[in-house]
Amino acid sequence: MNRRILSALTVVTVGLAGAAVAPTSASASDAPGFVCNLTQNTWLRAQPHGTVLRTLTAGRGFRAHGGWAEDNDAWVYGHGAEFPSQDGWVPLGNTTC
């Protein structure tokens, strides 16, 4: 009997802890553009295929201000929620844009 009560309390405790850590929606600054999510850890670059500025974390928001595409090579210009003061380029395939 005590084992069942302990198991039930454990399940309830884990369930409540999981609810407290629920994911939040994507967000970034109030700058113009639309908000996407990053689908994987992504390098923010100075230009498409250019110098890496920093790494943005998967699941975080990315505010897109523009884009560029040529053939199957598409990029989105904007900034991540982690670093709203630094704009750069990320591959379109790494976002939900």
Biotite code that builds the C-alpha atoms (Angstrom):
import biotite.structure as struc

atoms = struc.array([
    struc.Atom([0.000, 0.000, 0.000], chain_id="A", res_id=1, res_name="MET", atom_name="CA", element="C"),
    struc.Atom([2.764, 2.463, 0.954], chain_id="A", res_id=2, res_name="ASN", atom_name="CA", element="C"),
    struc.Atom([4.617, 1.632, -2.255], chain_id="A", res_id=3, res_name="ARG", atom_name="CA", element="C"),
    struc.Atom([1.515, 2.522, -4.345], chain_id="A", res_id=4, res_name="ARG", atom_name="CA", element="C"),
    struc.Atom([1.102, 5.862, -2.567], chain_id="A", res_id=5, res_name="ILE", atom_name="CA", element="C"),
    struc.Atom([4.779, 6.654, -3.055], chain_id="A", res_id=6, res_name="LEU", atom_name="CA", element="C"),
    struc.Atom([4.542, 5.768, -6.761], chain_id="A", res_id=7, res_name="SER", atom_name="CA", element="C"),
    struc.Atom([1.444, 7.924, -7.207], chain_id="A", res_id=8, res_name="ALA", atom_name="CA", element="C"),
    struc.Atom([3.103, 10.878, -5.481], chain_id="A", res_id=9, res_name="LEU", atom_name="CA", element="C"),
    struc.Atom([6.197, 10.488, -7.646], chain_id="A", res_id=10, res_name="THR", atom_name="CA", element="C"),
    struc.Atom([4.108, 10.536, -10.832], chain_id="A", res_id=11, res_name="VAL", atom_name="CA", element="C"),
    struc.Atom([2.217, 13.645, -9.695], chain_id="A", res_id=12, res_name="VAL", atom_name="CA", element="C"),
    struc.Atom([5.438, 15.421, -8.688], chain_id="A", res_id=13, res_name="THR", atom_name="CA", element="C"),
    struc.Atom([7.149, 14.661, -12.020], chain_id="A", res_id=14, res_name="VAL", atom_name="CA", element="C"),
    struc.Atom([4.013, 15.729, -13.914], chain_id="A", res_id=15, res_name="GLY", atom_name="CA", element="C"),
    struc.Atom([3.841, 19.055, -12.085], chain_id="A", res_id=16, res_name="LEU", atom_name="CA", element="C"),
    struc.Atom([7.543, 19.693, -12.608], chain_id="A", res_id=17, res_name="ALA", atom_name="CA", element="C"),
    struc.Atom([7.127, 19.044, -16.328], chain_id="A", res_id=18, res_name="GLY", atom_name="CA", element="C"),
    struc.Atom([4.201, 21.462, -16.517], chain_id="A", res_id=19, res_name="ALA", atom_name="CA", element="C"),
    struc.Atom([6.271, 24.164, -14.820], chain_id="A", res_id=20, res_name="ALA", atom_name="CA", element="C"),
    struc.Atom([8.963, 23.895, -17.513], chain_id="A", res_id=21, res_name="VAL", atom_name="CA", element="C"),
    struc.Atom([6.578, 24.085, -20.478], chain_id="A", res_id=22, res_name="ALA", atom_name="CA", element="C"),
    struc.Atom([8.155, 25.623, -23.576], chain_id="A", res_id=23, res_name="PRO", atom_name="CA", element="C"),
    struc.Atom([7.393, 29.251, -24.337], chain_id="A", res_id=24, res_name="THR", atom_name="CA", element="C"),
    struc.Atom([6.582, 30.659, -27.735], chain_id="A", res_id=25, res_name="SER", atom_name="CA", element="C"),
    struc.Atom([9.269, 32.168, -29.920], chain_id="A", res_id=26, res_name="ALA", atom_name="CA", element="C"),
    struc.Atom([10.144, 35.750, -29.225], chain_id="A", res_id=27, res_name="SER", atom_name="CA", element="C"),
    struc.Atom([12.672, 38.318, -30.303], chain_id="A", res_id=28, res_name="ALA", atom_name="CA", element="C"),
    struc.Atom([12.864, 42.119, -30.247], chain_id="A", res_id=29, res_name="SER", atom_name="CA", element="C"),
    struc.Atom([10.073, 44.427, -31.372], chain_id="A", res_id=30, res_name="ASP", atom_name="CA", element="C"),
    struc.Atom([11.940, 45.226, -34.590], chain_id="A", res_id=31, res_name="ALA", atom_name="CA", element="C"),
    struc.Atom([9.996, 44.914, -37.860], chain_id="A", res_id=32, res_name="PRO", atom_name="CA", element="C"),
    struc.Atom([9.802, 41.469, -39.408], chain_id="A", res_id=33, res_name="GLY", atom_name="CA", element="C"),
    struc.Atom([8.268, 38.147, -38.528], chain_id="A", res_id=34, res_name="PHE", atom_name="CA", element="C"),
    struc.Atom([9.252, 35.628, -35.867], chain_id="A", res_id=35, res_name="VAL", atom_name="CA", element="C"),
    struc.Atom([10.409, 32.127, -36.785], chain_id="A", res_id=36, res_name="CYS", atom_name="CA", element="C"),
    struc.Atom([11.919, 29.334, -34.682], chain_id="A", res_id=37, res_name="ASN", atom_name="CA", element="C"),
    struc.Atom([15.377, 27.849, -35.143], chain_id="A", res_id=38, res_name="LEU", atom_name="CA", element="C"),
    struc.Atom([15.096, 24.112, -35.791], chain_id="A", res_id=39, res_name="THR", atom_name="CA", element="C"),
    struc.Atom([18.718, 23.369, -34.855], chain_id="A", res_id=40, res_name="GLN", atom_name="CA", element="C"),
    struc.Atom([21.758, 25.111, -33.408], chain_id="A", res_id=41, res_name="ASN", atom_name="CA", element="C"),
    struc.Atom([22.694, 27.579, -36.121], chain_id="A", res_id=42, res_name="THR", atom_name="CA", element="C"),
    struc.Atom([25.601, 29.860, -36.896], chain_id="A", res_id=43, res_name="TRP", atom_name="CA", element="C"),
    struc.Atom([24.677, 33.519, -37.313], chain_id="A", res_id=44, res_name="LEU", atom_name="CA", element="C"),
    struc.Atom([26.870, 34.767, -40.159], chain_id="A", res_id=45, res_name="ARG", atom_name="CA", element="C"),
    struc.Atom([27.965, 38.202, -41.358], chain_id="A", res_id=46, res_name="ALA", atom_name="CA", element="C"),
    struc.Atom([26.772, 37.271, -44.880], chain_id="A", res_id=47, res_name="GLN", atom_name="CA", element="C"),
    struc.Atom([25.541, 34.072, -46.549], chain_id="A", res_id=48, res_name="PRO", atom_name="CA", element="C"),
    struc.Atom([28.395, 31.521, -46.285], chain_id="A", res_id=49, res_name="HIS", atom_name="CA", element="C"),
    struc.Atom([30.465, 34.258, -44.586], chain_id="A", res_id=50, res_name="GLY", atom_name="CA", element="C"),
    struc.Atom([32.202, 34.742, -41.263], chain_id="A", res_id=51, res_name="THR", atom_name="CA", element="C"),
    struc.Atom([30.519, 33.166, -38.224], chain_id="A", res_id=52, res_name="VAL", atom_name="CA", element="C"),
    struc.Atom([29.439, 35.801, -35.694], chain_id="A", res_id=53, res_name="LEU", atom_name="CA", element="C"),
    struc.Atom([27.996, 33.478, -33.009], chain_id="A", res_id=54, res_name="ARG", atom_name="CA", element="C"),
    struc.Atom([25.927, 30.333, -32.468], chain_id="A", res_id=55, res_name="THR", atom_name="CA", element="C"),
    struc.Atom([22.171, 30.582, -31.939], chain_id="A", res_id=56, res_name="LEU", atom_name="CA", element="C"),
    struc.Atom([20.344, 27.874, -29.976], chain_id="A", res_id=57, res_name="THR", atom_name="CA", element="C"),
    struc.Atom([17.734, 25.513, -31.432], chain_id="A", res_id=58, res_name="ALA", atom_name="CA", element="C"),
    struc.Atom([14.166, 26.194, -30.364], chain_id="A", res_id=59, res_name="GLY", atom_name="CA", element="C"),
    struc.Atom([14.723, 29.917, -29.821], chain_id="A", res_id=60, res_name="ARG", atom_name="CA", element="C"),
    struc.Atom([13.082, 32.695, -31.799], chain_id="A", res_id=61, res_name="GLY", atom_name="CA", element="C"),
    struc.Atom([14.591, 34.386, -34.836], chain_id="A", res_id=62, res_name="PHE", atom_name="CA", element="C"),
    struc.Atom([13.182, 37.681, -36.138], chain_id="A", res_id=63, res_name="ARG", atom_name="CA", element="C"),
    struc.Atom([13.559, 37.772, -39.904], chain_id="A", res_id=64, res_name="ALA", atom_name="CA", element="C"),
    struc.Atom([13.976, 41.166, -41.606], chain_id="A", res_id=65, res_name="HIS", atom_name="CA", element="C"),
    struc.Atom([14.755, 39.936, -45.105], chain_id="A", res_id=66, res_name="GLY", atom_name="CA", element="C"),
    struc.Atom([16.179, 37.161, -47.173], chain_id="A", res_id=67, res_name="GLY", atom_name="CA", element="C"),
    struc.Atom([18.218, 36.068, -50.155], chain_id="A", res_id=68, res_name="TRP", atom_name="CA", element="C"),
    struc.Atom([17.932, 33.062, -52.451], chain_id="A", res_id=69, res_name="ALA", atom_name="CA", element="C"),
    struc.Atom([19.698, 31.763, -55.517], chain_id="A", res_id=70, res_name="GLU", atom_name="CA", element="C"),
    struc.Atom([18.852, 28.338, -56.922], chain_id="A", res_id=71, res_name="ASP", atom_name="CA", element="C"),
    struc.Atom([18.542, 26.045, -53.860], chain_id="A", res_id=72, res_name="ASN", atom_name="CA", element="C"),
    struc.Atom([20.607, 28.326, -51.612], chain_id="A", res_id=73, res_name="ASP", atom_name="CA", element="C"),
    struc.Atom([18.256, 30.401, -49.395], chain_id="A", res_id=74, res_name="ALA", atom_name="CA", element="C"),
    struc.Atom([19.181, 32.567, -46.395], chain_id="A", res_id=75, res_name="TRP", atom_name="CA", element="C"),
    struc.Atom([17.248, 34.686, -43.898], chain_id="A", res_id=76, res_name="VAL", atom_name="CA", element="C"),
    struc.Atom([18.528, 37.991, -42.495], chain_id="A", res_id=77, res_name="TYR", atom_name="CA", element="C"),
    struc.Atom([17.631, 38.989, -38.926], chain_id="A", res_id=78, res_name="GLY", atom_name="CA", element="C"),
    struc.Atom([18.569, 38.325, -35.309], chain_id="A", res_id=79, res_name="HIS", atom_name="CA", element="C"),
    struc.Atom([18.085, 35.664, -32.679], chain_id="A", res_id=80, res_name="GLY", atom_name="CA", element="C"),
    struc.Atom([16.177, 36.098, -29.422], chain_id="A", res_id=81, res_name="ALA", atom_name="CA", element="C"),
    struc.Atom([19.421, 35.534, -27.497], chain_id="A", res_id=82, res_name="GLU", atom_name="CA", element="C"),
    struc.Atom([21.224, 38.463, -29.160], chain_id="A", res_id=83, res_name="PHE", atom_name="CA", element="C"),
    struc.Atom([18.620, 40.955, -30.435], chain_id="A", res_id=84, res_name="PRO", atom_name="CA", element="C"),
    struc.Atom([21.215, 43.670, -31.035], chain_id="A", res_id=85, res_name="SER", atom_name="CA", element="C"),
    struc.Atom([23.196, 41.658, -33.610], chain_id="A", res_id=86, res_name="GLN", atom_name="CA", element="C"),
    struc.Atom([21.739, 40.973, -37.050], chain_id="A", res_id=87, res_name="ASP", atom_name="CA", element="C"),
    struc.Atom([23.119, 38.410, -39.440], chain_id="A", res_id=88, res_name="GLY", atom_name="CA", element="C"),
    struc.Atom([22.281, 35.591, -41.837], chain_id="A", res_id=89, res_name="TRP", atom_name="CA", element="C"),
    struc.Atom([21.108, 32.013, -41.155], chain_id="A", res_id=90, res_name="VAL", atom_name="CA", element="C"),
    struc.Atom([20.209, 29.270, -43.654], chain_id="A", res_id=91, res_name="PRO", atom_name="CA", element="C"),
    struc.Atom([16.475, 29.212, -44.368], chain_id="A", res_id=92, res_name="LEU", atom_name="CA", element="C"),
    struc.Atom([16.492, 25.425, -43.879], chain_id="A", res_id=93, res_name="GLY", atom_name="CA", element="C"),
    struc.Atom([17.450, 25.898, -40.208], chain_id="A", res_id=94, res_name="ASN", atom_name="CA", element="C"),
    struc.Atom([14.286, 27.900, -39.464], chain_id="A", res_id=95, res_name="THR", atom_name="CA", element="C"),
    struc.Atom([10.504, 27.553, -39.535], chain_id="A", res_id=96, res_name="THR", atom_name="CA", element="C"),
    struc.Atom([10.197, 30.725, -41.669], chain_id="A", res_id=97, res_name="CYS", atom_name="CA", element="C"),
])
